[in-house]
């Protein structure tokens, strides 16, 4: 793996982290296209460059998260189930799931079908919750449980949280912003946990690659978040559903 690979993967992370299409799945597929072997370092790299996306959210939403106690408490409540499940299954996930192309393509396809069907039957006018502080703690925990599905590569963290939130009556823009905020503790915990377990053997050059990938993902994610917010204000997620299905079928034929 070299600097060019790190930059490409950083771009993919920045674009896909907050879209309902699975950043982890796209990183795995991109690595496959680039001819990279799924080594332990590459797996850690794909997790660690999420720091860039985290910083992008902090830059855009730090006031809402840090200065609004009610929002902070709800984000924390939603994070708890993800933290527990992620901690308990970390070794299993990294050993058997991350890098598994069959798992990624299968979840891409199924996730695409779910998005299309959900948007077909979901009635937006029934959504009553228009502010994050109106979300109950029970609803926050439920959203966190939905997010936990994303421990499976190819299951989009943002799609799981957004669909879960829409299903319980949260307005689209509100649940999208909540998903952004929930990404902060989730991705920080995932990165720290993995680096504590894996980083002792990293060389200086490998740390440079992680830093480069994270920096690129930060720059791209700033743009991606703004575009996604504008998109959800006017369109449904059916487009992302069809995209997931097409990618799954295309790569299934290739690999």
HUGI-V614121 format. One record per residue. N is the residue number from 1. PHI is phi in whole degrees, 0 to 359 (999 if undefined). PSI is psi in radians with two decimals (* if undefined). OMEGA is omega in whole degrees, 0 to 359 (* if undefined). Layout:
BEGIN
N;PHI;PSI;OMEGA
N;PHI;PSI;OMEGA
END
This chain:
BEGIN
1;999;2.39;181
2;230;-3.04;184
3;298;-0.68;178
4;302;-0.80;179
5;299;-0.73;181
6;298;-0.71;180
7;293;-0.79;179
8;299;-0.81;180
9;294;-0.60;177
10;296;-0.70;177
11;297;-0.80;180
12;298;-0.76;178
13;299;-0.81;182
14;297;-0.64;180
15;286;-0.76;194
16;263;-0.26;187
17;303;-0.69;186
18;255;0.01;175
19;270;2.69;183
20;279;0.88;185
21;228;0.05;176
22;75;1.80;177
23;291;-0.71;180
24;299;-0.76;178
25;299;-0.73;180
26;292;-0.62;177
27;294;-0.70;179
28;295;-0.76;179
29;293;-0.70;179
30;296;-0.73;178
31;299;-0.66;179
32;296;-0.77;179
33;297;-0.68;182
34;283;-0.09;179
35;78;0.38;181
36;273;2.39;176
37;279;2.43;181
38;284;1.29;176
39;283;2.98;177
40;297;-0.63;178
41;294;-0.78;180
42;299;-0.70;178
43;298;-0.75;178
44;292;-0.67;178
45;301;-0.78;181
46;297;-0.48;176
47;277;-0.78;188
48;292;-0.58;183
49;289;-0.10;173
50;298;-0.35;178
51;305;-0.65;179
52;298;-0.77;179
53;295;-0.64;178
54;299;-0.81;180
55;298;-0.61;178
56;298;-0.75;178
57;294;-0.72;180
58;298;-0.72;179
59;299;-0.71;185
60;274;-0.46;190
61;231;0.29;187
62;299;-0.61;180
63;295;-0.78;183
64;295;-0.64;182
65;279;-0.79;189
66;269;-0.44;184
67;255;-0.14;178
68;250;1.74;185
69;298;-0.66;181
70;295;-0.71;176
71;295;-0.79;181
72;302;-0.77;182
73;294;-0.64;180
74;287;-0.66;175
75;297;-0.73;179
76;297;-0.74;179
77;298;-0.70;180
78;290;-0.50;182
79;287;-0.53;187
80;305;-0.93;181
81;298;-0.63;178
82;296;-0.73;180
83;299;-0.78;182
84;295;-0.87;182
85;295;-0.74;180
86;297;-0.72;180
87;294;-0.77;183
88;291;-0.57;186
89;254;0.10;186
90;306;-0.86;183
91;296;-0.75;179
92;297;-0.77;182
93;298;-0.84;185
94;290;-0.60;184
95;283;-0.73;190
96;248;-0.40;187
97;255;-0.84;180
98;295;2.18;182
99;96;-0.13;181
100;277;1.83;186
101;295;-0.57;181
102;291;-0.71;177
103;297;-0.78;182
104;299;-0.85;183
105;292;-0.63;178
106;295;-0.77;180
107;286;-0.51;173
108;301;-0.86;183
109;295;-0.90;181
110;298;-0.75;179
111;298;-0.64;178
112;296;-0.77;178
113;299;-0.76;180
114;298;-0.76;179
115;299;-0.77;181
116;295;-0.81;181
117;294;-0.69;180
118;297;-0.81;181
119;294;-0.50;179
120;293;-0.65;187
121;254;-0.22;181
122;286;2.33;179
123;254;1.85;185
124;298;-0.55;184
125;292;-0.24;178
126;276;-0.07;181
127;281;2.08;186
128;256;-0.39;188
129;268;1.94;185
130;250;-0.03;179
131;226;2.53;180
132;300;-0.65;182
133;292;-0.24;176
134;276;-0.22;178
135;288;2.25;180
136;284;2.90;179
137;292;-0.61;176
138;297;-0.72;177
139;294;-0.65;178
140;299;-0.77;179
141;295;-0.69;178
142;298;-0.73;177
143;297;-0.69;177
144;298;-0.65;177
145;295;-0.70;176
146;299;-0.76;180
147;299;-0.56;183
148;298;-0.38;177
149;298;-0.40;183
150;286;0.02;172
151;293;-0.31;176
152;273;2.08;180
153;304;2.35;182
154;100;-0.40;173
155;277;2.05;184
156;286;2.21;177
157;299;-0.80;182
158;292;-0.69;179
159;297;-0.75;181
160;297;-0.77;181
161;289;-0.71;182
162;292;-0.83;179
163;297;-0.73;177
164;300;-0.74;179
165;292;-0.74;178
166;298;-0.67;183
167;295;-0.47;181
168;259;0.23;170
169;96;0.34;177
170;268;2.38;180
171;295;2.65;190
172;302;-0.90;182
173;297;-0.62;181
174;293;-0.80;181
175;289;-0.53;176
176;296;-0.79;179
177;294;-0.66;177
178;297;-0.68;178
179;297;-0.70;176
180;302;-0.86;183
181;294;-0.69;180
182;295;-0.42;178
183;297;-0.51;186
184;298;-1.07;180
185;294;-0.56;182
186;296;-0.88;183
187;286;-0.59;176
188;298;-0.83;181
189;297;-0.75;180
190;297;-0.73;181
191;292;-0.83;181
192;298;-0.79;180
193;301;-0.79;182
194;291;-0.74;181
195;293;-0.62;177
196;298;-0.60;183
197;273;-0.41;192
198;237;-0.32;194
199;280;-0.17;185
200;299;-0.49;182
201;263;0.09;182
202;286;2.46;176
203;274;2.96;178
204;300;-0.71;179
205;297;-0.65;179
206;292;-0.67;176
207;297;-0.65;177
208;298;-0.70;179
209;295;-0.71;178
210;297;-0.78;180
211;298;-0.75;180
212;296;-0.78;180
213;297;-0.72;180
214;293;-0.70;180
215;296;-0.78;179
216;296;-0.75;181
217;296;-0.62;178
218;298;-0.86;182
219;298;-0.80;182
220;291;-0.66;182
221;295;-0.60;177
222;305;-0.82;180
223;291;-0.76;184
224;298;-0.72;180
225;299;-0.79;181
226;296;-0.75;180
227;295;-0.73;181
228;296;-0.72;178
229;298;-0.71;178
230;294;-0.65;181
231;295;-0.85;185
232;291;-0.28;178
233;286;-0.29;186
234;233;-0.35;187
235;227;2.78;176
236;273;-3.07;181
237;265;0.17;181
238;301;-0.66;180
239;302;-0.75;179
240;293;-0.60;177
241;297;-0.83;178
242;295;-0.65;178
243;301;-0.81;181
244;299;-0.74;181
245;295;-0.78;180
246;298;-0.79;179
247;298;-0.74;180
248;299;-0.82;181
249;292;-0.70;180
250;297;-0.86;183
251;286;-0.46;177
252;296;-0.66;178
253;289;-0.60;182
254;287;-0.70;188
255;250;*;*
END
